[in-house]
Amino acid sequence: MHYRNGREAKNGDKIVQIENGKISAFGVLHSAVPGNDYCNGSIAVVQQANVMACICDCLHADDVAAMIAEKGLDKRPEGK
């Protein structure tokens, strides 16, 4: 199992899901089975209901999406 950038995926990893070049979910990967990079596993969302925001530690979601696109990671890999 490998992420979009080629890094090996393991259950328990903190992950960000990207759909259409945008972050659609963040959490912990679980229930993924080796041998399949598509429709495999689930994300346990790990976000508190209310988190204090230090703006100097934050990025706008559109800016993160632009960085993802700059690296060429905004497009889903072709199926195997």
N, C-alpha and C positions, 0 to 999 in steps of 0.2 A: 504494500500500500504506500502510495507516495502522494504528497501534496502537489499543487500546481507548479511550484518551483522546483520539484524533484526531490525535496527532502523526505526521508522516510517518515511515515505516519505510524503513531502508536496510540493505543487506547490510553487515556489519561493526559494526553497533550492538551494544552490550552490552544484553541484554534479560532480563526476568523473565517467565516464563510463569505465568499464573494459571488454575487450574482449580478450580471449585466454591469460589471465594473464597479459595483457598490458593495459595501459591507452590509450583509443581510442578517448575520448572527455572529455572536461571540460566546464561547463557552468551552467546555471540556468534552473531547471526543470519547465516546464510549460505544460498545457493542459493534465495533468494526471488525470484520473478518478478513484476514490476509488473503491476497489474491485478487482483489477487486478494488479499483479506484473510483468506481461510479456507483451512486446510490447505495453506499455502504456505511453503516454506522449512524450514530445519532449525536446531537449536540445537547449537553446539559447546560442550559443557560446559567451563567454565574454573575448576575448583576443585582446589587442591592436595590431596593425600591427607591431610595433617595441617597445620592452620593454628593458630597460637597465638591464643587468645581473650582479648582484653582485654574483660572483661564490661561495662565502662562504655561500650564502643563497639558493643555488641550490642543487638538487640531480640529478644524472643521471637516466634516465627513467628505465634502466635495474635494478638499485638498488631499485627503488620504486617497480618495479615488483617483486623483490625478497622478499621485506618486505610484500607485498600482499600475496605471496605464503606462507611465514612463518606463517601467520595468518590463512591460509587455505581458503582465500577468492579468490583464483585464479580460482576456479571451479564454474560454474553456478549451482545453486540449481536445483534439480529435479523438473519437472513440476507437478502441482497439478491436 
